[in-house]
Amino acid sequence: MRDAIRSVARRPGESFLVALAVALGVGLPAVMFSLVYGLFLRPLPFDDSGTLLQISGKSGEMGRTRLALSRREFELLSHGASSFEDVVAWSGTSVVASGSEAVASHHNGAVITENFLATLGVQPILGGGFYGGESSVAEQPQALISHRVWRDRYAGDPRILGREIRLNGQPTSVVGVMPEGFLFPVHQDFWFPMRRGGSANLDWDRPSLQVFGRLADGVGLEVAQLELGGLAAGLARTLPESDGGFGFLARPYVEAYSDPDMRSYLMRMLLAVCGVFLIACANVTNLMVNRTADRRRAIGIRRALGARPLAIARQLFSEVLVLCGLGGLLGIAAAAAVSSRVHGIIKPVLKSFWVDVRLDGSVVLFCVSLTVLCALLSSLLPAILTARVHPIQNIRNGDRGGLESAAHRWRAWLVSLQVALSCVLLIGTGLLVKSLLQLESTDLGFSTDDLITARISLPASDYPDADSWRGFYSRLQQRLETVPGIQDVTFTSSIPVGGTPQVEIEIEGVPSANGAGRHSATVVASPGFFETFGVEVLSGRGFQPTDDGTTGPVAVVSQSFVEAHLGGVEPLGRTLGFPGSDLPNVTIVGTVTDTFKNTLPRRPRGFLPALEAPAGDADDGIVYLPLAQRPRRWLTLALRSERPAGLLAADIKRQVAELDSDLVTFSIESYGDTLASIYWDYRLSSRLFVGFGIAGLCLAMIGLYSTLSLAVEGRTREIGIRIALGSRAVEVLRMVLGQGLRTLLAGVAAGVGVGFLLARSLNALLFAVEPWDLSVFLVAPVALLATGVLACLVPAIRAMRVEPLAALREES
């Protein structure tokens, strides 16, 4: 090790470049590993979290998995699933905390069965669990609160137990404070008991509960799944409407609440960034091959005096380990900084409590493993070369048939490998960057420059019926229209591109093809929605103030709905039904243009997949229902204003507070920010791949430059003789450039071939771009070739300037 440290210190510049290469090769994969580990692999902060499973339902009718279960299904699991120690149900709810202690604030809450604390093995740091039992419904509402709410809103009051706080307009008794960081099930700050027979009681057969359980001792996932299959089959036989396709599905908790597409392409990106690691390994290998060739006489003498190849290999590995260790330390420092930045980007969007992208012991262990692996791989080839070449060939001065000749051949192969891997990364970068540009330039069908959205939820205690909902939104709209700078105001259940639930539909007089069911997205909107979003009425009319509860139900459908479901049939006046839902039949009174002209990927905001119906596809069209006829407590406010969202937020909150101080408006942001949060993964993956591509390109060019420089240095005498015999400078330039271009072209050709094979794996991240996009497969190799030629020029120009006499004298 002392010899290795001295050897590294003798060439500080070269050693620093190699350490920098290792830092990139270790740091970038570490960033991706910290992202994957922080999203999907990090254990939950509970004892035996691996035995915690989420239980989903598989709908035979829809042929898909759904997270939510019905009360009937939960009761069956509670009493019949012996594979689980206990089974817990919960339902998400919105909570507005108000009162004199602070301004009203919005939080996520959960109505949860009272065995959840015992099942998780977690106890409050203050107080205990709920009291009164599940059969009690008359007592005052109770709540457990999170540590951060206790600290931030209630100033860490140690007398908080038994205190009445105001939640959703109701006095609620605090029965406990949860430990710091506890936000289970997803991102909750308040927990309420699920009372059987009380107001929290849910429909017996409506999927509205999410269920998890802890496996019993000695029971595996496969055994539990078999038992769940038997329970589902028995339940299906008791339901006359079942088609026999109903079932239960048990999955690890985080996996169930993760987007499977996100998991898939992040794992692919982790594999892709390993290309940077391989390029770094090739760089270090190249350096060690060069150093081994420079020390061929010393190695030959040691071999001749009896040194075993293993002893020489151990010396080479020690030197590589020192270099890689320095690079690994730099890589860990860089990974820590970048991971922190990535966490700051995704945490506001992916609010699940388990999301934690940071450098911890597992990520450091990953970095150390990569560092040692890099040292092993990089020292393997030099060790093989020293063992295979005869000692006498290395001892002879100027011999070209020994270690130096073998090193020259392997340098070219290693540089070609680096160029090929860099080409693959550049192709992936080009596809993702072009996809992001396509996404950002998509014509949505309306202007987003001055569009602002916000979200409002009305508590059931103060707004118990549809008339109270309609009245509040009408008063709020009138007040907002008087705020300076606001032009248009409307309310909607879903914003364009934000994801809309689907329902089954039937159209009077228009049978479906082959008797298959039809589905369409539904949006509830107030009058003015089409004007605010710039949606043009093509035929009939839009919504009017007279479309209220006193008139017949009506609907407006999009142009894509007409094309998908009606063909050439006139839509106006047709009756539209919604079997399997509580929506009444409606009459189509108008058709409108689509809210965007190109099909964007639709999904809910945040980490969770859709909990209810899948997001509507633009090809299926949209059915718009008037808000006055289908009022809701939870809506999105959309308005147009010349003022930015940050300045307008205070005015919006003040208008809401003047109407009701117990209400709060949240998620006030521009539509551009909304789109950025929905498609954060496109932007993040594009940025990461740009970093991968640039790192790979730089490493490949460093390898190409160093190889040609060493080649020119090794052929100095030959070049001097050529010039002395009359070779022109341009011929020397062509000779050196030709050597570099042959290596470069071989790598680019291999990279394009591999790129064609691997580009399809990025398809999940591509929007309006084919995996084999011709422009990308032309631009990436051309850019790599242009950069490679520049890297070749410096040693080629140096070769042109070789002085023949000086070269001959140096070699004599």
C-alpha positions, -999 to 999 in steps of 0.1 A, spaced: 0 0 0 29 24 7 43 17 -28 9 22 -42 4 56 -25 39 67 -37 31 56 -72 -2 76 -72 15 106 -57 43 106 -84 17 115 -111 -8 138 -93 -25 152 -125 -31 118 -141 -42 103 -108 -67 132 -102 -83 126 -136 -87 89 -129 -101 96 -95 -125 121 -111 -136 94 -135 -142 70 -107 -161 97 -88 -185 100 -118 -187 62 -122 -196 57 -86 -215 89 -78 -241 88 -106 -251 52 -99 -252 61 -62 -277 89 -69 -299 66 -89 -297 39 -62 -305 64 -35 -336 74 -55 -348 38 -61 -340 28 -25 -356 59 -10 -388 54 -30 -393 16 -30 -368 -3 -9 -363 15 24 -380 -4 52 -409 12 69 -402 26 104 -421 -2 121 -410 -35 137 -410 -63 111 -423 -40 84 -417 -67 58 -447 -86 72 -470 -56 66 -491 -63 35 -517 -43 17 -547 -63 6 -564 -52 -27 -594 -64 -45 -596 -76 -81 -628 -66 -98 -640 -94 -121 -664 -70 -139 -637 -44 -147 -608 -70 -150 -584 -48 -129 -569 -45 -95 -584 -19 -72 -569 -7 -39 -602 -1 -22 -624 -29 -6 -660 -28 6 -671 -31 42 -684 -66 33 -650 -77 20 -632 -62 50 -654 -80 75 -647 -112 57 -610 -107 60 -613 -96 96 -629 -128 107 -617 -153 81 -580 -145 72 -561 -166 97 -528 -160 79 -528 -125 93 -524 -115 130 -548 -87 124 -564 -68 96 -569 -30 96 -591 -8 74 -588 29 68 -603 56 46 -587 89 37 -603 122 46 -596 159 43 -591 178 75 -593 216 80 -579 226 114 -592 260 126 -594 279 159 -579 308 177 -544 292 181 -535 297 144 -549 304 110 -569 276 94 -548 250 77 -554 219 55 -542 184 64 -547 148 53 -565 126 78 -575 90 81 -606 73 96 -591 41 108 -602 10 127 -590 11 163 -566 -19 161 -542 0 139 -518 10 167 -516 -25 181 -510 -40 146 -482 -15 138 -467 -18 172 -466 19 177 -478 39 207 -484 77 211 -457 96 229 -486 114 247 -519 98 256 -531 65 243 -555 52 217 -591 58 211 -615 51 239 -652 40 240 -650 10 217 -661 7 181 -698 4 191 -699 38 208 -712 65 185 -726 92 208 -694 104 224 -675 135 214 -653 131 183 -618 120 191 -585 124 172 -549 114 174 -526 142 160 -491 140 144 -460 153 162 -455 180 136 -490 194 140 -487 193 177 -454 212 174 -463 237 147 -499 244 152 -503 238 190 -468 250 200 -460 216 216 -485 222 244 -479 194 270 -515 198 282 -529 190 247 -545 157 260 -582 162 264 -581 196 249 -608 205 224 -596 215 190 -617 225 160 -614 201 131 -637 204 100 -658 228 120 -664 203 149 -650 204 185 -628 173 187 -610 159 218 -572 151 214 -565 116 228 -529 113 218 -498 126 200 -480 103 177 -442 99 176 -422 122 154 -422 111 117 -453 89 121 -476 99 92 -491 65 84 -509 53 63 -495 76 36 -492 112 46 -517 117 74 -516 142 103 -549 133 120 -565 99 128 -601 94 137 -618 62 150 -640 43 125 -672 38 145 -695 10 133 -730 25 129 -717 60 133 -712 88 108 -680 72 96 -698 40 86 -694 33 49 -716 16 24 -716 -22 28 -708 -30 -8 -691 2 -21 -653 -1 -24 -643 27 -1 -619 11 25 -582 4 21 -570 -26 40 -537 -38 53 -526 -66 77 -496 -82 94 -487 -117 85 -489 -142 113 -457 -158 126 -443 -184 102 -467 -175 74 -453 -165 40 -469 -144 13 -476 -174 -9 -496 -191 19 -515 -159 27 -524 -155 -10 -537 -190 -12 -560 -184 17 -572 -151 3 -580 -169 -30 -602 -193 -11 -620 -165 8 -626 -146 -24 -640 -176 -42 -665 -182 -13 -675 -145 -13 -680 -146 -51 -704 -175 -48 -726 -155 -25 -728 -125 -49 -753 -133 -77 -740 -104 -98 -704 -117 -96 -688 -132 -128 -664 -153 -107 -635 -130 -114 -634 -114 -80 -603 -120 -59 -579 -106 -33 -543 -96 -39 -518 -92 -10 -487 -71 -18 -459 -55 3 -472 -22 16 -450 2 -4 -453 -18 -36 -491 -15 -34 -490 23 -31 -463 28 -58 -469 34 -95 -457 2 -112 -446 22 -143 -425 44 -121 -408 14 -104 -401 -1 -138 -384 28 -155 -365 39 -125 -350 4 -123 -342 7 -160 -325 40 -154 -304 24 -126 -293 -2 -151 -286 25 -177 -264 46 -154 -243 15 -149 -229 24 -183 -212 54 -167 -197 30 -142 -184 7 -169 -169 37 -188 -151 47 -156 -138 12 -152 -125 12 -187 -108 45 -180 -90 32 -150 -82 0 -168 -67 20 -196 -45 40 -172 -33 8 -155 -25 -9 -188 -5 22 -198 13 23 -164 20 -14 -166 35 -10 -201 57 18 -189 70 -4 -161 74 -35 -183 112 -38 -177 108 -36 -139 80 -61 -141 100 -84 -163 130 -83 -139 108 -91 -109 93 -120 -129 128 -132 -139 139 -131 -102 111 -153 -92 81 -130 -84 48 -148 -89 21 -133 -111 -2 -132 -80 23 -109 -62 25 -85 -91 -13 -86 -94 -16 -78 -57 6 -48 -62 -14 -36 -92 -46 -40 -73 -32 -20 -44 -24 9 -67 -59 7 -83 -75 5 -49 -59 37 -38 -70 55 -70 -105 42 -67 -107 49 -30 -100 86 -37 -126 86 -65 -151 68 -43 -148 94 -16 -154 122 -42 -183 101 -56 -199 98 -21 -196 135 -15 -211 143 -49 -239 117 -44 -248 132 -11 -252 167 -26 -272 155 -56 -294 131 -36 -303 160 -13 -312 181 -44 -333 153 -59 -351 148 -25 -360 185 -25 -375 181 -60 -396 150 -54 -407 153 -18 -432 181 -24 -448 160 -51 -444 125 -36 -457 132 -1 -458 96 11 -441 94 44 -416 66 33 -401 87 5 -367 96 18 -339 101 -9 -307 106 10 -272 92 16 -274 67 44 -256 36 54 -271 15 26 -262 40 -1 -227 43 13 -223 6 13 -235 6 -23 -208 32 -31 -181 12 -13 -191 -20 -32 -189 -2 -66 -155 13 -56 -141 -22 -48 -157 -37 -79 -141 -10 -100 -107 -17 -85 -111 -54 -91 -123 -50 -127 -96 -24 -135 -67 -44 -122 -78 -77 -138 -66 -70 -174 -32 -56 -164 -27 -86 -142 -35 -110 -170 -12 -92 -194 17 -93 -170 12 -130 -164 9 -140 -201 39 -121 -215 73 -137 -211 97 -118 -188 125 -116 -213 103 -98 -238 97 -71 -212 134 -68 -202 146 -62 -237 148 -24 -244 126 -12 -271 110 -46 -277 76 -42 -295 64 -77 -291 59 -78 -253 37 -61 -228 37 -28 -247 23 -43 -279 -4 -61 -259 -12 -29 -241 -15 -10 -274 -41 -34 -287 -62 -34 -255 -61 4 -253 -80 6 -286 -105 -20 -275 -111 -2 -242 -116 32 -259 -140 16 -284 -160 2 -254 -161 36 -238 -173 53 -270 -200 26 -275 -214 30 -240 -213 68 -243 -232 66 -276 -259 45 -259 -262 70 -231 -264 99 -256 -291 81 -275 -311 76 -243 -305 113 -234 -316 125 -268 -349 104 -267 -358 117 -232 -349 153 -239 -369 153 -272 -398 137 -253 -397 164 -227 -396 191 -254 -426 175 -270 -445 174 -237 -438 210 -229 -447 222 -264 -480 202 -266 -509 223 -277 -534 218 -248 -561 236 -267 -562 265 -242 -538 291 -229 -521 283 -196 -502 316 -192 -526 333 -168 -545 303 -155 -544 297 -117 -560 268 -98 -567 262 -61 -585 235 -41 -614 238 -16 -631 213 6 -663 219 26 -667 201 60 -698 179 63 -707 193 97 -712 229 84 -722 220 48 -744 189 52 -763 190 19 -762 200 -18 -780 233 -12 -753 245 13 -726 235 -12 -742 254 -41 -748 284 -19 -712 286 -7 -696 283 -42 -720 308 -56 -711 334 -29 -674 327 -33 -676 332 -71 -693 365 -67 -667 377 -43 -637 365 -64 -651 383 -95 -647 416 -76 -610 411 -68 -589 433 -90 -570 414 -117 -593 384 -118 -612 379 -151 -628 345 -152 -638 322 -122 -651 287 -124 -653 255 -104 -646 219 -115 -641 184 -102 -611 178 -125 -587 200 -144 -576 190 -179 -546 166 -179 -550 162 -141 -567 128 -143 -605 122 -144 -624 92 -131 -641 69 -156 -677 55 -154 -696 30 -174 -720 47 -199 -750 37 -220 -763 57 -249 -800 55 -259 -805 40 -293 -768 34 -299 -757 -2 -290 -721 -8 -282 -699 -28 -305 -701 -66 -298 -721 -58 -267 -689 -46 -249 -693 -20 -222 -685 17 -228 -666 39 -205 -659 76 -204 -643 102 -181 -667 125 -162 -661 161 -151 -684 182 -130 -681 219 -139 -699 252 -132 -711 277 -159 -681 295 -173 -658 264 -173 -657 263 -211 -650 300 -213 -623 299 -187 -605 271 -204 -611 283 -239 -631 253 -249 -653 260 -280 -689 249 -282 -693 231 -315 -730 224 -314 -759 230 -290 -750 249 -259 -728 249 -229 -740 251 -193 -763 279 -181 -773 292 -147 -807 275 -152 -791 241 -152 -798 235 -116 -816 210 -94 -850 223 -106 -845 213 -142 -838 181 -160 -803 166 -159 -782 176 -188 -746 169 -201 -721 183 -226 -698 159 -243 -664 164 -260 -656 159 -296 -636 128 -289 -666 113 -271 -687 117 -302 -661 101 -324 -655 72 -300 -691 63 -291 -715 79 -315 -699 77 -349 -722 95 -373 -751 96 -349 -764 130 -339 -755 135 -302 -779 163 -293 -810 151 -275 -797 116 -268 -801 102 -234 -770 91 -216 -771 66 -187 -746 56 -161 -753 20 -150 -737 9 -118 -735 45 -104 -758 69 -86 -757 93 -115 -792 99 -131 -797 97 -168 -789 129 -186 -797 146 -219 -769 157 -242 -774 194 -249 -740 203 -265 -707 192 -278 -673 210 -273 -638 207 -285 -613 186 -266 -595 203 -237 -562 193 -254 -554 183 -290 -528 156 -283 -531 127 -260 -511 134 -229 -504 106 -203 -531 111 -177 -526 101 -140 -532 115 -105 -508 139 -90 -483 124 -66 -470 90 -58 -501 69 -56 -518 52 -85 -555 58 -90 -574 46 -60 -608 44 -77 -615 42 -114 -586 46 -139 -578 79 -153 -598 88 -184 -583 83 -218 -587 112 -242 -598 88 -269 -628 78 -248 -639 114 -245 -653 134 -216 -688 139 -203 -693 173 -186 -720 175 -159 -733 209 -145 -721 216 -109 -756 228 -98 -770 194 -107 -741 174 -93 -727 195 -65 -697 183 -45 -680 193 -13 -645 190 -28 -637 211 -59 -610 228 -78 -612 266 -83 -599 278 -117 -595 314 -126 -577 337 -150 -557 366 -136 -530 390 -148 -514 386 -113 -491 356 -105 -504 329 -82 -480 338 -54 -494 373 -52 -530 363 -57 -530 335 -30 -535 359 -1 -565 375 -18 -581 341 -25 -575 329 11 -589 362 25 -621 359 5 -627 323 16 -619 332 53 -644 361 52 -671 337 41 -661 310 67 -631 312 89 -631 275 94 -623 269 57 -589 270 40 -579 271 3 -548 251 -5 -526 241 -35 -529 276 -50 -506 275 -80 -503 284 -117 -514 258 -142 -478 256 -154 -467 246 -119 -496 221 -118 -483 204 -150 -448 204 -137 -459 185 -106 -479 160 -126 -451 153 -150 -422 157 -126 -408 123 -135 -403 133 -172 -383 163 -162 -363 145 -135 -354 116 -157 -344 139 -186 -321 159 -163 -306 128 -149 -300 113 -183 -284 146 -195 -260 142 -166 -254 106 -175 -248 114 -212 -224 143 -205 -205 122 -180 -202 93 -204 -192 116 -232 -165 133 -211 -151 100 -199 -150 86 -234 -132 116 -248 -107 116 -220 -100 79 -228 -97 87 -265 -74 116 -259 -51 98 -235 -49 68 -258 -39 88 -288 -15 109 -267 2 77 -255 2 63 -290 20 95 -303 44 93 -274 52 57 -281 57 63 -319 77 95 -315 108 79 -331 88 64 -359 71 97 -366 105 115 -366 119 90 -391 89 95 -414 93 132 -413 131 129 -418 124 107 -449 101 133 -464 66 127 -451 46 159 -450 29 172 -419 -6 165 -434 3 129 -439 14 126 -403 -19 143 -393 -39 119 -414 -21 89 -399 -28 98 -363 -64 110 -370 -70 78 -389 -59 57 -359 -83 77 -336 -112 77 -361 -110 39 -366 -114 35 -328 -141 61 -327 -161 47 -356 -160 12 -342 -173 24 -309 -200 45 -325 -212 17 -347 -214 -7 -317 -232 20 -297 -258 26 -323 -265 -11 -326 -269 -15 -288 -289 17 -287 -315 3 -311 -319 -27 -288 -321 -8 -255 -341 23 -266 -374 3 -264 -369 -1 -226 -373 37 -223 -407 36 -240 -426 42 -207 -409 75 -204 -413 87 -239 -441 110 -251 -448 115 -288 -413 101 -296 -407 66 -310 -379 46 -294 -362 44 -328 -365 81 -336 -343 88 -366 -333 123 -357 -319 111 -323 -301 82 -339 -285 107 -363 -277 136 -340 -262 115 -311 -236 97 -332 -227 129 -351 -223 148 -319 -201 120 -305 -180 119 -337 -175 157 -337 -164 157 -301 -142 127 -308 -125 144 -337 -117 174 -314 -102 150 -289 -80 135 -316 -68 168 -330 -46 178 -301 -23 147 -301 -24 147 -340 -12 183 -341 15 175 -316 26 146 -338 29 171 -368 54 192 -348 78 164 -339 114 174 -346 132 144 -363 166 149 -347 152 155 -312 130 123 -316 160 102 -328 182 116 -300 156 109 -274 153 72 -284 190 66 -288 
